[in-house]
Amino acid sequence: MKLPSFRLPSSALPAAVLAGVLMTGTAVATAVPAHASTTNTAYAAAGISSQYHLYDDGVDRSKAVGVVFYFDGDGQYYAQRPTASMLKTMAARAAAKNMILVVPVAPADRSWTANSEVVGDWFRALAAKIVAEQRIDTTRIHLAGYSGGAEFISTEVLSDRAGWIRGGGATIIGGGGVYYGGLETAPDAVLRATDPTWYVGSQDSYGATQPANWSALEAAGKGAAAYQKAGFAKANRVVLPGLHHTNYNLPGLVGDDVDRLYPTTGTTVSPAAGASELNGFELKGAIGSRWKALGGSSWATPVSAEHASGYGSVYQRFVGTDGREKAVYWSRATGTRVVDYGGAIGRKFEAAGYATGYGPPSSDEARTADGGAYQMFDAAGKRTKLMWSSATGAWAVKEYGAIGKRWAALGHERGLGYPTSDEYSTPGGMAQKFTGGRIEWTAATGAVRVLKS
């Protein structure tokens, strides 16, 4: 991953090319294109030349056809291997929604972020060609990119002269920052209604890739925030627990978004009719049963498939009718529980690395007698209680440790009060602060001392 370079002056695209790409709906062509899967097709525009791969196996040309443009990361590992199973899997997921997959190859030193403005002109010309020749429905345009490709989407493709996109969304993985104060070209209302989502691992921060002073986690946050500020109401950053820069399921993330955003027949499956999926996401097993018990779509709408997480758990993300993001977790040890990411306890759980940190939830969030709240988490028998009150905020008590055991023995929050810090190191051991005092643990002797305020 390289930091974005300063932009060079833009080359003007030919008027005929722009006219073709800015059409609304399906581009006009003289005949339905024949089977067109091809690799390493050369294309020159804007003074530069590169290649692209196109996959359309399984696409029904008698129906409206969409397109997924996938921008690979710096080094172009998959873009240089057009027969790789990763790209074939992504193409199959796209074809299931009657969309072709197009993989442009970065023309400048195998990096999208070198001279990105000129490279952007090359891509816009290529997109115009693809839209016209393949008769693409421009309400079904999906952008997907990883690392440097994610940066190219956020800083160039979706940021500058993107009015040719009349509907769809973007899957922006492992990056996707905005570094120049905002979008280059003011987006119109149709473009603002599209659905870009930034996916980034909780461990994909400084040092996870090159250069070491670049953080995909931070870039994704800045990118999503910039697009939200520009009026993209559906722009969202999703932090994936336990993932770093090299273990993303690229076809899975792209495929899940394609399933969610592009119905095959133009209809939405209704759970009220007894179906087991909604918006392209399957609702099954213990998580699906819990979702139904909570009220189904009147409680929340799924925005992801099920994914594995820490300590043998599985989770699925939802957006509630209250507008807050939630997740339903399941593990054999803890059962099926809900985490509200929109609340202080959920944000504390997220900041610790989700289930890879405290373990999956072993209870739902519950209220205390004096108006606070708590939720239990279990990491293979190590129980942590996240406590919150309006006066103290959310903090973790490790009930499996000496300090947490003493706090519990004193009566939990009814004894020494709510925590006002997590455990922290001292010269001789560990300590934790509470509203009613402090508990200290000495490493050399194992002694625990309570200092009441």
N, C-alpha and C positions, 0 to 999 in steps of 0.2 A: 504494500500500500504506500503510495506516494502522496504527499500533500499536493493539493491543486496548484497548478502553476498560474501565474498571472495571465490574463486573457490577452490574446492578440486581436487586432481589428477583425471584425467579421467580414467574410466574403459574401457578396450578394448572391442569392440563389436565382436561377433563371425564372422569369415570370411564369412561364408555362409550367414549371415544376411546382411552384408555390400554388398556382391556380388548381392544379390537380390534387395536391395534398390537403388543401383547405376545404375541399368539398364536404358537405354534410351527408352522412349516410354512406351507402355503398358507392364506390367509385364506378364511373362508367367505363365499360370496355366493350369491344366488338364481339367477343365470344367468351364463353366460360373457359378459364384456363384448364389445360390438361394437367394430369399428375405432374407435380413440379418439384418433388423432393430432390435436392441437389446440394453438393458441398463445394466449398472453395471457389464459389463463383466470384470472378473479379468484378469490381465496380469502382469507377473513378468519378469524382465530383469535387468541386471547390478546390481544385489544384492538388488533390491527393488521391491515392488509390489504395484499396485494400480488398478484402474478400468478405463473403457472408455465406452462411449455411441456411438452407430452408428445408423444413420438414412438414409434410402434409399427409402422411399415411393416415388413413381412417377418417379424413375430412370429407363431409358430404357437400359437394359443390352446388347441389340443388337448393341448399339452404344458405342463410346468411353466414358468412365466414368472418371470424375475428382473427386477431393476431397477437401473439406474445413475442415481444422483442426482449431477448435475454442478453445482457451485457456482462461478460465474465470479468473476473478480477484481474489486477495487475499480474503480468506474466502470461495471462491468457491460457491457462492450463487446459481447460475444457474446450475453449474456442479453437485451440490448435489440435484437438482430438475430436473431430466431428462425429466419429462412430462410437464415442464413449457411452457407456450405459447410462451415465447421469443425464446426458442430453437426450438420449432415446426415451428415458423415463419421463423427463419433462415434456417431450413432444407428445407422448402418449396421454399425459394428463391434460395437455392443451387440446388434443384431438377429441378427447371425451366431451369437451364443450364446443366442438366444431370450430377450433381455432388452430391456425398454423403456428409453428414456432420458427422464428427467424433469429439467428445468432450472428450479429456483425462481429468482425474481427477488428480489434483496435488497430488503427493504421499508424500510430506514432509510438515507436519503441515499446510495443505491446502494453501500452498504458493509455487509459481513457483520459487521464488527468493532465497529460502533456499537450499544450496548445489546444485546450478543450473547446475553445470557441470555433476554431477552424474545423476541428473534428466534428463538432456539433453540426456545422453546415453540411459536411459530408454525410452525416447520418440523416439529417432532415431530407436531403436529396434522395438518399436510399429509401427512406420511409415513403416518400412520394411515389417512387417507382414501385415498391411493393404494394402499396394501397391501390394504385391504378392497375397494375398487371394482374394482381391476385383478386381484384374486386372485393376488397376488404370493407366490411361494415365499420365505419369509423366511430360508431358508438360502442364497439367491442375491441378497444385498443388496450393492451396490458403491457406495462413496462416492468421488467424484472432485472435486478442487478445485484452483484455481490462485490463487496470491498471497493476497488477502484471503479467497477461498474455501477455500484450504488452511488458513489460520489458523482459519476457522470450524469446519472438520472437527476439527482437533486440539484446539482449546480448548473446543468445545461439542458438536458432533454425536456424535463418538465418545467424548467425555470424560464427558458427563452423561446419565444415564438412557438408555443405548444398549442396554438389554436386549431391545429389539424386533428387534435384528439377531441372527439365529441362525446366521449363516454368511456368508462372503464376504471382502471386503477393502476396501482403500482405496488410491487413487492420489493422493498429496498432492504438488503440484508448486509449486516456487518459494516455499516458506515452510512453515508448519506447526509453529510453536513451541508450547511450554507455558510459561506465565508465572506460574502461581500455585502452584508447588510440586508439582504432580502433577495427576492426573485428578480431576474433581469427584465422580464416583460410582464406587465400587469395582466393577470389571468382574467378571462371573462367568466361569466356566471356558469356556463356549461363546464368549463375546465375546473372551476372551484368545486363543482358537485361530484367530481371523481373521487376515488377512494385510495389514497396512497398510505401504505402502512410500512413503518420502519421496524424491522426485526433485528435485535442485537442481543448477544449473549451477555449474561451478568458478569462473566469473567473476560469479556472482550474489551479491555480497557488498556491503559498505558502499559507498554511492554509486551502486549499479546501479539503484535505484528510489527513490521517495519514501516516507518521509523518508530522507534520506541517512545517518542514524544507525541505520538498521535493515538487518540483513543476513539475506537469505533462507538463505544457506549456514549461518549460525550458528543461525538459528531451526530449520531442518530437523534439524540435529544435536541440538539440545536436545529437540525433539519426539520424535525416534526414541528417544533415550536415556530420556526419561520413560516412554514406552510400554513399552520393554524392562524398565525397573524395575518397572512395574506388572504384568508377567507376560505381555506379548505377545511370545511367543518368536519370532515371524516378523517382528516390526517391524524395519525396515532402512532405512538412508539410502543412496541411490545418488547419487554425484556424477557429473554428466555433463560430460565434458571440453569446454571451449571455449564453453559456453553461458552467456549472461547472462540478464537478467530478461525479455527480450521475444522470444527466439527459440526457445522450447520448441515441440516438435511435440505439441500438446495431445491431439488425437485419436489420434496414434500411441502415446503413452505410456499413455493410458487403454485404448486398444484392445489393446495388448500385455498389460497386466495382466488384462483381461477374458479374453483368449485363454488366458492361463496358469491362471487360477483357476476357470474355469467350462466344463467339458466340455459339448459340445452334447448328447451322447447319454448322458452319465453314465459313459463309459468313457475310459480313458487310453490314448493311442496308445503302443505299445511299440516301441522301436527294435530290440529283439531279433527282431521279426518283419519287419525290413527297412524299416520306415517311416522317413520323412525328417523327422519332427517328434516332439517330446516335450513334454508339458505345454502344448501349444498353440504352441510355438515351432519354427519351421522350422530344420532343420540342413542346410545346403547348401554347395556349392562347397568351396573350400579349407579354410574354418573347419570345416565339417561333416566333411570327411575327416580333419582333424587330431583332432577330437573323437573320432571312431571309432578312430583309431590309438592314442589315449591310453587307450582302454578303454571309450569310450562312457559309459553311465550308471553303470558301475562306477567311473569316474573323477570325473565331475561331471554335474550336471543343469543345463540351460539355464534362466536366469531373465530373459532378454531376447531380443528379436530382434536381428538385425545392425543396427548403426548406423555411420554415417560418422564419422570422426574426423580428426585433423590429418595433414597431409602425404600426402593421398591414401589414408589407411588406413581399414580397416573393422574393427570389433570386435564380439564377442558375449560377454556376461557369463554366468558359470556359478557355481554353488556346489558345491564339491568334496565328496566323501564324507568328507573330513577336516574339513568344516565351514568351510573357508576360501573366501572369494570370489576368483574368478579371472577372467581374460579371455583370449580367443584373438584376436590381432590378425593382420590380413593387409594387406600392401601389395605392389604390383608390385615395388618395390625391395627389400623386406626379407623377403618370404615370409611364412609362417605361424608365429607365435611365441606363447608363453604368458607372461602376467604374473600372478604370484601376489600379489594385493592383501593377503593376510594376512601377508606377510613384510615385512621392513624395506625391501628394494629396491622392492617393489611400492608400499609407502606413500610412499616418496620420489618415485617416478614419479607417483603420484596428486597429491601436494602441488605438483608442478611444473606441473600442468595436463594430465596424461596425455600423449597424443601431440601435443597442441598445444605442449607444452613441449620435451621432449627429442626428439620424434619417436617413431614406432612402434618397438617392439623389433626389433632385427636379429639377436638371438640369444635362446635361452632362458637362464634363470638357470643358472649353472654354478659349481662349487666350485673354489677355488684349492687349491694343494698343501698350504697350512698351515691349512686349515679355514675360510677366508673364502669369500666368494661375490662374483660379479659378473654383470652383464648389460649388453649393448650396445644402444644406441638410435641411430637415424639420422634426422636432420632434414634431408632433401634433401642428403645428403653430409656434414653436420656430425655426426660421431660422438661420442657421450657414453658413457662407461663409468660405471655406478653400482657402486661398490665397497662391500662390507660386511665387517666382522669383529666378533666379539663384544666386542672391546675398544674399537672406534672408532665403531660404528654405520654408517649408510649415508650416503655422500657422492658427489658427482658430479665426475668428471674430464672436462673438455672436451678430448678428444684431438685436435680440430681446431685448438686454439689453441696459442699459444707455450708456455704453462705445461704443458698436457697433453702436447704433443709432447716436451718435455724430460723430463718424468716417464717417458714411455714409453721414451725413448732410454736412460734410466738403468736400465731393467729392470723397469718397472711396480712392483708391490708388492714384488718381490724386490730392488729397488734402494733407493729412498728410502722405501719402506714404503707403508702404507695412508693414504689421505687422512683428515684429521681436521677438515677444513672444506671448504666449497665455495670457489670463487674469490671474493675480496672486493676491494673498492677500496682503494687506498693513495693517498697524496698525489701520487705520480708515475705510478701505473699500476694494476697488479693483483698479487695474491699469493695463494698457497694453501699451507696447512699440511699436512704429512705426518708420520707417526710418526718418520721419520728426519731431518726438517728442514723447510725452507721454500723455495719457488721464487717468485722475484719477477720481474715484467716491467715494464720502463720504457716508457711510451708515447712519449716524445720520441725515443728512439733505437731502440726495439725490442729492447734488450738483455735477456737472460735471465740471472738470477743464482741459483745454488743455494747455500743456506746450510744446511749439515748441522749437526744438533744433536749 
